[in-house]
Amino acid sequence: MPADPSPPSRPLPALLTQVKEAALHKMRDRLAEEGYGDIREGYGCVFGFIDIDEGSRLTELAERAGLTKQAVGEVIPELEQLGYLTREPDPRDRRAKIIKLTPKGRDACLTGRRLFAEIEREWADQLGEDLLAGLRDAAEKIAAAERGEAAQAGTALRM
């Protein structure tokens, strides 16, 4: 049997990682252009998942980000020191803290969300709305199936 002359295709996880890195590189550049050059990639576990108006508990942020409380908790003091957030007592449970955005943090968070939407719009322009929507749908189904949240996602993946 002759050897296949074409190189093996790259595994899908490697391609998805490259897509993620491309988006994050664009984000870093654009955030810096908008005056937020001090925002690191690791801060996304807060900015991407915090309730902009009410704030969020650390446990909520960790759950939404798919990270441990310890991992998310490491960035909280940095963001607080940079003036992006504050920690306030939770009125429902005085032992807990609510992490709230400062006005600077709210602006940064909204800017980041706008920039991610712009990047996705650029990809839709390059690839077509349907292809990008299909990519998003497939990624959401895979993630849901891995979390075990949606029996239908697993069924859809087998079809």
C-alpha positions in Angstrom: 0.0 0.0 0.0 1.5 3.3 -1.0 2.1 5.9 1.6 -0.1 8.9 1.7 1.9 11.8 0.2 -0.1 14.5 1.8 0.8 15.6 5.4 -1.7 14.7 8.1 -4.3 17.3 8.8 -4.1 19.2 12.0 -6.2 18.0 14.9 -9.3 20.1 15.4 -8.3 21.1 19.0 -5.1 22.6 17.6 -7.0 24.6 15.0 -9.4 25.8 17.6 -6.5 26.9 19.9 -5.1 28.8 16.9 -8.4 30.5 16.4 -8.6 31.4 20.1 -5.0 32.8 20.0 -5.8 34.9 16.9 -8.9 36.4 18.6 -7.0 37.1 21.8 -4.1 38.7 19.9 -6.6 41.0 18.2 -8.2 41.7 21.5 -5.0 42.7 23.2 -4.1 45.1 20.4 -7.5 46.7 20.3 -7.9 47.0 24.0 -4.5 48.8 24.1 -5.7 51.1 21.3 -8.8 51.9 23.4 -6.6 52.7 26.5 -6.8 49.4 28.3 -3.3 48.2 27.7 -3.1 46.9 31.3 -5.8 44.2 30.7 -4.4 40.7 30.5 -5.9 37.7 28.9 -6.4 36.1 32.3 -8.8 38.9 33.3 -11.4 37.4 30.9 -12.6 35.1 33.7 -14.0 38.2 35.4 -14.8 40.6 32.5 -16.4 37.8 30.4 -18.7 36.5 33.1 -19.5 39.2 35.6 -23.0 40.7 36.0 -22.3 44.2 34.8 -25.0 45.8 36.8 -25.2 43.8 40.0 -21.8 42.2 40.3 -21.2 38.6 41.0 -19.9 36.3 43.7 -16.6 34.6 43.2 -18.3 31.2 43.1 -20.6 32.4 40.3 -17.7 33.8 38.2 -15.7 30.5 38.6 -18.7 28.4 37.6 -19.5 30.5 34.6 -15.9 30.6 33.5 -15.4 26.9 34.1 -12.5 27.6 36.4 -11.8 27.0 40.1 -12.5 29.6 42.7 -8.8 29.8 43.4 -8.0 30.5 39.8 -10.5 33.3 39.5 -9.6 34.5 43.0 -6.0 35.2 41.9 -7.0 37.9 39.5 -9.5 39.7 41.7 -6.8 41.6 43.8 -5.0 42.6 40.6 -8.2 44.0 39.1 -9.0 45.7 42.3 -5.6 47.3 42.5 -5.9 48.5 38.9 -9.2 50.1 39.8 -11.5 47.9 37.7 -13.5 46.4 40.5 -14.3 46.5 44.2 -15.4 43.8 46.7 -18.4 44.6 48.8 -20.3 42.5 51.5 -23.1 40.5 50.0 -26.3 41.8 51.6 -27.8 38.3 51.5 -24.8 36.7 53.3 -22.4 39.0 55.1 -19.7 36.3 55.0 -19.6 36.4 51.2 -18.4 39.3 48.9 -19.9 40.6 45.8 -17.4 41.6 43.1 -18.6 44.8 41.4 -17.2 46.7 38.5 -16.1 50.3 39.1 -17.1 52.8 36.4 -13.7 52.2 34.9 -14.3 48.5 35.0 -17.7 48.8 33.5 -16.3 50.8 30.6 -13.5 48.2 30.1 -15.9 45.3 30.3 -18.3 46.9 27.8 -15.4 47.8 25.5 -14.1 44.2 25.6 -17.5 42.8 24.8 -17.9 45.2 21.9 -14.5 44.3 20.5 -15.2 40.6 20.7 -18.5 41.2 18.8 -16.5 43.3 16.2 -14.0 40.4 15.7 -16.9 38.0 15.2 -18.5 40.3 12.7 -15.2 40.5 10.8 -15.1 36.7 10.7 -18.7 36.5 9.5 -17.8 39.0 6.7 -14.8 36.8 5.7 -16.5 33.4 6.1 -20.2 34.1 5.7 -22.8 34.4 8.4 -24.0 30.8 8.0 -20.6 29.2 8.3 -19.8 31.2 11.4 -23.2 30.5 12.9 -22.6 26.8 12.2 -19.2 26.9 13.9 -20.7 28.6 17.0 -23.5 26.1 17.1 -21.1 23.1 16.8 -18.8 24.5 19.5 -21.7 25.2 21.9 -23.0 21.6 21.4 -19.6 20.1 22.0 -19.1 22.2 25.1 -22.6 21.3 26.4 -22.0 17.6 25.8 -18.7 17.7 27.6 -20.3 19.4 30.6 -23.1 16.8 30.4 -25.7 19.6 30.4 -27.6 18.6 27.3 -28.6 15.1 26.4 -29.8 16.5 23.1 -26.4 18.0 22.3 -24.9 14.5 22.6 -27.7 13.1 20.3 -27.1 15.9 17.8 -23.4 15.1 17.7 -24.0 11.5 16.9 -26.3 12.3 14.0 
